[in-house]
Amino acid sequence: MSENNIDNNTPEVIEDDPVKVRYNKRQALLDAGEEPYARRWDCDAHIADINEKYADLENGCDTEDTYTVAGRVMAVRNQGKISFLVIRDTTGEIQLFCRANLMGAEAYDRIKELDVGDWVGVVGKISRTRRGQLSIIPDEVKLLTKSLRPLPEKFHGLTDKEIRYRQRYVDLVANPEVKDTFEKRFKIISTIRRTMESKGFVEVETPMLHPIPGGAAARPFVTHHNTLDKDFYLRIAPELYLKRLLVGGFERVFELNRSFRNEGMDPMHNPEFTMMEAYQAFTDINGMKELAEDVIQKACMAVNGTLQIEYQGTQVDLSGTWESKTMCQLVSERVGEEVSFDLGVDKLRDLCTKNGIAFEDFWGEGKLIAELYDELVEGTIVNPTFVTDFPLEVSPLAKKKREDGRFTDRFELVICGHEYANAFSELNDPADQRERFIKQVEAKESGDEEAMGYDEDYIRALEYGMPPAGGIGIGIDRTVMLLTDSASIRDVILFPHMRDEATPSK
C-alpha cells in the first residue's frame, strides 16, 4: 500500500502508547485491503545456512544468488532512501539492506512502517557491504505477522526473572542462550531415550491419575472424577505401575514421565516435574549404578562433548566409575564420631539438637540418621557419589540388606549437593511389603502427609510373583540443570509454575 493510504487511514493516536500505535497500524492495513496476518510463506533457506555458505564472500561483493527466508524483525534503522533491518529466524540473524531505488517507492514505504517484533518474509540477493556486513538486498519484503506489543525496553539481555519465567515467549526472543538451553534439554532427553532403547528397555505409559498415592514419599495433588464420584491423585511417581509390568512379564521397562508433588517451590523443586523411571528384572542396585553412570555420561557428552564440566563455578568430574559411600559412613565423617543404630534414639536426638536439627517425637533411629545426613552431609558432596544403605524407616519400597535388616539396598546419586537419582534393589516379598504399607498408614495417621497409602492391588500383584529387580528414578530437570549450568529449575522448564501475577491496585 502507498504512504498516502497509511496517512489517510491512520487515526490520531497517543504517541506514548506504543500498543495503540501498532493497533492503529494494523487497522490501517485492514482498511487498505492488506492482510496483517499472512497464511503462508514458503522458505528455501535458513539464515544460518546463508551465513555459513557466504562466510568468505569479499567486502563490497554482490551476487545474483536469490533466497527466500523469513524471520522476526529485531532492529530497524531508517536513513532516508536506505533502511537497514535485522531479522532473526530459528537459526540466526542477517541484515536486510533495503534501497528505495531498487525496491520502488511503494514497497520501500512498507518497509518504513515495519516495527521491531514484526514477522516478515523476504526474497532477495546475497551481498556483503563495503563495511563487511553480510546482507540480503530484498526484491520483496512481505509482512507475515504484525506485532502489536513491543518487546520490553532494553529487551536484549532481559534479566527480570518475573518477565522471563512468566512470559517465556519474550525470554526466548530477548535471550538467545535460553533457546540454546532448551535445545540441549531436548537433546538430553532424546539421548536418554536412545540409550535406554539400546539397552533393551521398552518405553511404556502408565496412568497419571492414581486412586492411591504411592511410589514415593510426597504430598499429592487431589482431584475429583465426576463420573466415578471418586477422588484421584496426580501421580507422585509411576513406580508401582511399572513394577506391575515386571509381574506381567516385561523384563526391562522405562517411562519418561511427568509427576506432581504438592510441595514447595525453590531453585531445585517445581510442583510439576519430569522423571525417567526404569525397572530391570534379574538385577539389583549395582546394575542401577551402571545404568545411571551410562545414561548421564552419554547425555553429558551429547551436549558438552566432555565429562569435565563446571556447575555454578564448581568443577565437576563425571568420568569413570563413581564413588559409593554408606549414609552412616558419611554422617560419621561429618560429625566426627561413629553414627549407627547402636547409638539409640536418645543419643541420635542429642546429635540432632547439637547440630540445630529439628525432629519429631515419633521418629526412630533410621529417620534420625537420615535427617542428619540430609541436613549435614548431602549439600557438601561435589563429584558424583552413590550414597547407599538407607535406613528401612525411610525406604518402604526397597529390599532389606541381607547383612542388616535395619538398612535397605538403596542409593541416592548426589552431585553438587543435590540428589539426581534414587534406586533400589526392589522389594518383591508381598508379606514384607504389606507390613511396610501398614507402617506407612500409621505414619500418615500420626501426621506424616508424605506417607504412602495402602495399595492392596499392588500387594496382590506381588503375590503373583515379581522377579528380583533393580529400579531407578532419574530427575530429568535437575540433570538438565547440571549439564547446562543452570542455577534454577525454572531455567530448564519452559513454563514453570508461578504465583499469580500481581494486578495494579485501583
C-alpha positions in Angstrom: 0.0 0.0 0.0 1.1 3.6 -0.5 2.3 6.1 2.0 -0.8 8.1 1.3 -3.0 5.2 2.3 -1.3 4.9 5.6 -1.6 8.6 6.3 -5.2 8.9 5.2 -6.5 5.9 7.3 -4.4 6.0 10.4 -6.5 7.6 13.2 -5.0 10.1 15.6 -3.1 8.2 18.3 -1.3 9.0 21.6 2.3 8.6 20.6 3.4 7.4 24.0 1.1 4.4 23.8 3.1 2.0 21.6 0.5 -0.7 21.7 -2.2 1.7 20.5 0.2 2.9 17.7 0.6 -0.6 16.5 -3.1 -1.4 16.7 -3.7 1.6 14.5 -1.1 0.4 12.0 -2.9 -2.9 11.9 -6.2 -1.2 11.3 -4.7 0.9 8.5 -3.5 -2.2 6.8 -7.0 -3.7 7.0 -8.6 -0.5 5.7 -6.3 -0.5 2.8 -7.2 -4.1 1.9 -3.9 -5.6 3.2 -3.7 -8.7 5.4 -1.6 -8.1 8.5 -1.5 -11.9 9.2 -0.4 -14.0 6.2 -1.4 -17.6 5.7 1.8 -19.0 4.4 5.3 -18.2 3.2 7.5 -20.9 1.6 11.2 -20.5 2.6 14.0 -22.2 0.7 16.8 -21.4 3.2 17.6 -20.8 6.9 19.7 -17.8 7.8 22.5 -19.9 9.4 22.9 -21.8 6.2 23.3 -18.5 4.3 25.8 -17.1 6.8 27.9 -20.3 6.6 27.7 -20.6 2.8 28.8 -16.9 2.2 31.2 -16.6 5.1 34.1 -16.0 2.7 32.3 -13.5 0.4 34.5 -10.5 0.0 33.6 -7.0 1.2 31.7 -5.0 -1.4 30.8 -8.1 -3.4 27.3 -8.6 -4.8 25.9 -11.9 -6.0 22.9 -13.0 -8.2 22.0 -15.7 -5.7 18.4 -15.3 -4.6 16.9 -16.8 -1.5 13.5 -16.8 0.2 13.7 -16.5 4.0 11.5 -15.4 6.9 12.2 -14.0 10.4 11.3 -11.6 13.1 12.5 -8.0 12.8 15.0 -7.4 15.6 16.2 -4.0 14.6 15.2 -1.1 12.3 17.3 1.8 11.2 15.9 4.2 8.5 18.2 6.6 6.8 16.2 8.4 4.1 16.2 6.3 1.0 18.1 3.5 2.7 16.9 1.3 5.5 18.7 -1.4 7.5 16.8 -4.2 9.2 18.0 -7.2 11.2 15.8 -10.3 11.0 16.1 -13.5 13.1 14.9 -16.9 12.3 15.3 -20.1 14.4 18.9 -20.4 13.3 20.4 -16.9 13.3 20.3 -13.3 12.2 21.1 -11.4 9.0 20.8 -7.8 7.8 18.4 -6.6 5.2 19.9 -3.8 3.1 16.8 -2.0 1.7 17.2 0.7 -1.0 14.3 2.7 -2.3 15.8 3.0 -5.9 15.8 -0.8 -6.2 12.5 -1.7 -4.4 10.4 1.1 -5.7 8.7 3.9 -3.6 5.6 1.9 -2.6 7.5 -1.2 -1.5 10.0 0.9 0.3 7.3 2.8 2.2 6.0 -0.5 3.5 9.5 -1.2 4.9 9.4 2.1 6.8 6.2 1.1 8.5 7.7 -2.1 10.0 8.3 -2.4 13.7 10.7 -4.4 15.8 8.9 -7.7 16.5 7.1 -7.9 13.2 7.5 -11.2 11.2 8.4 -10.7 7.6 9.1 -12.9 4.5 12.0 -11.8 2.3 13.1 -12.6 -1.2 16.5 -11.1 -2.2 20.0 -11.5 -3.3 23.1 -12.0 -1.2 25.6 -9.3 -0.8 28.4 -8.1 1.5 28.6 -4.4 2.2 31.8 -2.5 1.9 32.0 -2.5 5.7 31.9 -6.3 5.7 28.3 -6.9 6.7 26.7 -9.9 5.0 23.3 -8.8 3.8 20.2 -9.7 1.8 19.3 -7.0 -0.7 15.5 -7.5 -0.9 13.4 -7.6 -4.0 10.4 -8.2 -1.8 9.6 -7.8 1.9 6.2 -9.1 2.9 4.6 -8.6 6.3 3.7 -12.0 7.7 2.5 -11.1 11.2 2.1 -7.6 12.7 3.4 -7.5 16.2 1.0 -5.4 18.4 3.0 -5.4 21.6 6.6 -4.1 21.7 9.3 -6.1 23.2 10.2 -4.8 26.7 12.5 -1.8 26.8 16.2 -3.0 26.7 14.9 -6.4 25.8 18.3 -7.5 24.7 19.7 -9.3 27.7 16.4 -9.2 29.6 17.1 -10.1 33.2 13.8 -9.5 35.0 13.1 -13.0 36.2 9.4 -12.3 36.7 9.0 -11.5 33.0 11.5 -14.2 31.9 9.6 -17.1 33.6 6.1 -15.8 33.2 6.5 -14.6 29.6 8.8 -17.3 28.3 8.0 -16.2 24.7 9.6 -12.9 25.5 12.5 -14.5 27.2 13.2 -16.7 24.1 13.3 -13.6 21.9 15.4 -11.5 24.2 17.9 -14.1 25.3 19.0 -16.4 22.5 21.0 -18.5 25.0 17.7 -19.6 26.6 16.7 -21.3 23.4 20.0 -23.0 23.4 19.4 -24.3 26.9 16.1 -25.9 25.8 17.5 -27.3 22.7 20.1 -29.0 24.9 17.3 -30.2 27.2 15.5 -32.0 24.3 18.8 -33.4 23.1 19.5 -34.8 26.6 16.0 -36.4 26.7 16.5 -37.8 23.2 19.9 -39.2 24.2 18.5 -40.8 27.4 15.7 -42.4 25.4 18.0 -43.8 22.7 20.4 -45.1 25.4 17.6 -46.9 27.2 16.3 -48.4 24.0 19.9 -49.6 23.1 19.9 -51.5 26.4 16.7 -53.3 25.5 14.4 -51.2 27.6 10.8 -50.8 26.4 9.2 -47.3 26.8 5.8 -47.6 28.3 3.0 -45.3 29.5 1.3 -45.6 32.9 -1.6 -43.7 34.5 -1.3 -40.1 35.7 -4.5 -40.4 37.8 -3.9 -42.7 40.8 -6.6 -44.0 43.1 -4.0 -44.4 45.9 -0.9 -42.1 46.2 2.2 -44.3 46.1 5.7 -44.8 44.7 7.4 -42.1 46.7 7.1 -40.1 49.9 5.4 -36.9 48.9 2.3 -34.9 49.4 0.0 -35.4 46.4 -2.4 -33.2 44.4 -6.0 -34.3 44.8 -8.6 -34.1 42.0 -12.2 -35.5 41.6 -13.6 -37.7 38.9 -17.2 -36.7 38.4 -18.4 -39.8 36.6 -16.9 -42.2 39.2 -17.6 -39.7 42.0 -14.2 -40.5 43.4 -11.1 -38.6 44.4 -7.9 -39.4 42.5 -4.3 -38.2 43.0 -2.0 -36.8 40.3 0.8 -39.3 40.3 3.8 -38.6 42.5 5.7 -41.5 40.8 4.9 -44.2 38.3 6.8 -46.9 40.3 4.1 -49.2 41.4 2.5 -49.5 37.9 5.9 -50.1 36.3 6.7 -52.9 38.7 3.3 -54.4 37.9 4.6 -54.8 34.4 7.5 -56.8 35.6 5.0 -59.1 37.2 3.3 -59.4 33.9 6.5 -60.5 32.1 8.2 -57.3 30.8 11.9 -57.6 31.6 13.0 -54.0 31.1 10.7 -51.0 31.1 11.1 -47.3 31.4 8.9 -44.2 31.3 9.8 -40.6 30.7 7.0 -39.1 32.8 5.5 -36.1 34.3 4.9 -36.4 38.0 3.3 -34.0 40.5 4.1 -33.2 44.1 2.1 -30.7 46.1 5.1 -29.2 47.8 7.2 -26.0 48.0 8.9 -24.3 45.1 12.6 -23.4 45.2 15.5 -23.5 42.8 15.5 -27.3 42.8 11.8 -28.0 43.0 8.8 -27.4 40.8 5.4 -29.0 41.6 5.2 -30.5 38.1 8.5 -32.2 37.0 9.9 -34.8 34.7 11.5 -38.1 35.7 12.8 -41.1 34.0 11.9 -44.3 35.9 13.3 -47.7 34.8 12.9 -51.2 36.2 15.0 -54.2 35.1 14.4 -57.8 36.1 17.2 -60.0 37.5 19.5 -57.2 38.6 19.9 -55.0 41.7 21.2 -51.6 42.8 24.7 -52.4 41.3 23.0 -52.7 37.9 21.3 -49.4 38.5 24.6 -47.8 39.3 25.9 -48.8 36.0 22.8 -47.6 34.3 22.9 -44.2 36.0 26.5 -43.7 35.0 26.0 -44.6 31.4 22.8 -42.6 30.9 24.1 -39.4 32.4 27.6 -39.7 30.9 26.2 -40.2 27.4 23.8 -37.2 27.9 26.7 -35.1 29.0 28.8 -36.0 26.0 25.9 -35.3 23.7 25.6 -31.7 24.8 29.0 -30.8 26.1 31.5 -33.1 24.3 33.3 -33.7 27.6 32.7 -35.2 31.1 34.7 -32.4 32.8 32.1 -29.7 33.4 31.5 -26.7 35.5 28.4 -26.2 37.5 27.8 -22.7 39.0 31.5 -22.1 39.4 32.4 -25.6 40.7 34.4 -28.1 38.6 32.7 -31.5 38.4 34.2 -34.7 37.1 31.6 -37.1 35.6 34.1 -39.5 34.2 35.0 -43.0 35.3 33.2 -45.2 37.9 31.5 -43.1 40.5 32.3 -43.5 44.3 29.9 -45.3 46.7 29.7 -44.5 50.4 27.1 -45.6 53.0 24.9 -43.0 54.7 26.2 -43.8 58.2 29.8 -43.6 56.9 29.2 -40.1 55.5 27.4 -38.9 58.7 30.1 -40.3 60.9 32.8 -38.4 58.9 30.8 -35.2 59.1 30.1 -35.2 62.9 33.4 -36.7 64.0 32.1 -39.8 65.8 30.6 -43.2 64.9 26.9 -42.9 63.9 24.8 -46.0 63.7 21.6 -47.6 65.0 23.6 -48.7 68.0 23.7 -45.1 69.4 20.0 -45.4 70.1 17.2 -42.9 69.8 18.2 -40.6 72.7 21.8 -40.1 71.6 20.7 -39.6 67.9 18.3 -36.9 69.1 21.1 -35.3 71.1 23.2 -35.2 67.9 20.3 -33.6 66.1 19.9 -31.0 68.8 23.6 -30.3 69.0 23.6 -29.6 65.2 20.4 -27.5 65.3 18.2 -30.1 63.5 14.6 -30.3 64.5 12.9 -33.7 64.8 9.5 -35.3 65.5 8.9 -37.4 68.6 7.7 -40.4 66.6 10.9 -40.7 64.5 13.0 -43.8 65.1 16.8 -44.3 64.7 16.6 -44.7 60.9 14.7 -41.4 60.3 17.0 -39.5 62.7 20.1 -40.8 60.9 18.5 -39.9 57.5 17.8 -36.4 58.8 21.4 -35.9 60.0 22.5 -36.9 56.5 20.0 -34.6 54.8 20.9 -31.6 56.9 24.7 -32.0 57.4 26.1 -34.1 54.5 24.2 -34.0 51.2 25.0 -30.4 50.5 28.8 -31.0 50.9 29.1 -33.6 48.2 30.5 -32.4 44.8 31.6 -35.2 42.5 29.1 -38.0 41.7 28.6 -40.2 44.8 26.2 -43.1 45.3 25.0 -42.7 48.9 24.0 -46.3 49.9 22.4 -48.2 52.8 19.4 -46.1 53.6 17.5 -47.0 56.8 14.4 -49.1 56.3 12.3 -46.5 58.0 12.7 -44.1 55.1 12.7 -46.7 52.3 9.3 -48.5 52.2 9.8 -50.0 48.7 13.4 -51.2 48.9 14.7 -54.7 49.7 16.3 -55.1 53.2 20.0 -55.6 53.3 20.8 -59.3 53.9 23.5 -58.4 56.5 21.4 -56.0 58.5 17.7 -55.7 58.0 17.6 -52.2 59.5 19.1 -50.9 56.3 18.0 -51.3 52.6 19.6 -51.9 49.3 19.1 -48.3 48.1 21.2 -45.5 46.8 20.8 -41.8 46.0 23.1 -40.3 43.4 24.3 -36.9 44.7 26.2 -34.4 42.6 27.0 -30.8 43.7 25.0 -31.2 46.8 21.7 -32.4 45.2 20.0 -35.7 44.5 19.8 -36.7 40.9 18.7 -40.3 41.1 17.1 -42.7 43.6 17.4 -46.5 43.1 16.6 -49.7 44.9 17.0 -53.4 44.8 13.2 -53.7 44.6 11.2 -55.3 47.4 9.3 -58.3 45.9 8.1 -60.0 49.1 4.4 -59.3 49.4 4.2 -60.1 53.1 7.1 -57.7 53.8 5.6 -55.0 51.6 2.2 -55.4 53.3 3.9 -54.7 56.7 5.6 -51.6 55.4 2.4 -50.3 53.8 0.8 -50.7 57.2 3.6 -48.7 58.8 3.1 -46.0 56.2 -0.6 -45.8 57.0 0.3 -45.5 60.7 2.8 -42.7 59.9 0.1 -40.9 57.9 -2.3 -41.2 60.8 0.4 -39.7 63.0 0.5 -36.6 60.8 3.0 -37.5 58.1 1.4 -36.1 54.9 4.1 -37.6 52.7 3.5 -41.2 53.8 2.1 -43.6 51.1 -1.3 -45.1 51.0 -2.1 -48.8 51.3 -2.2 -50.3 47.8 -3.9 -53.7 48.1 -3.8 -54.4 44.4 -0.1 -53.9 44.3 0.2 -56.5 47.1 -1.9 -58.8 45.0 0.4 -58.3 42.0 3.4 -59.2 44.2 1.6 -62.3 45.3 1.6 -63.5 41.7 5.4 -63.1 41.8 7.7 -60.3 40.7 11.2 -61.4 39.7 14.2 -59.9 41.5 14.8 -56.5 40.0 16.5 -53.1 40.3 14.7 -49.9 39.8 15.8 -46.2 39.4 14.3 -42.8 39.0 16.4 -40.0 37.5 15.4 -36.4 37.8 15.4 -35.0 34.2 15.0 -31.4 35.2 17.9 -31.5 37.6 20.1 -33.4 35.1 19.4 -30.7 32.5 20.3 -28.1 35.1 23.6 -29.8 35.8 24.5 -30.3 32.2 23.6 -26.8 31.1 25.0 -25.0 34.1 21.6 -23.6 35.1 21.1 -22.2 38.6 17.3 -22.8 38.9 14.9 -25.4 37.8 12.8 -22.6 36.3 15.6 -22.0 33.8 15.1 -25.5 32.3 11.3 -25.8 32.4 9.7 -23.8 29.6 6.7 -22.7 31.6 7.4 -23.1 35.3 4.7 -22.6 37.9 4.4 -19.1 39.2 2.5 -17.2 41.8 -0.5 -15.3 40.4 0.6 -12.2 38.5 0.3 -9.0 40.6 -2.5 -6.8 39.4 -2.3 -3.0 39.7 -4.2 -1.6 42.6 -7.2 0.7 41.6 
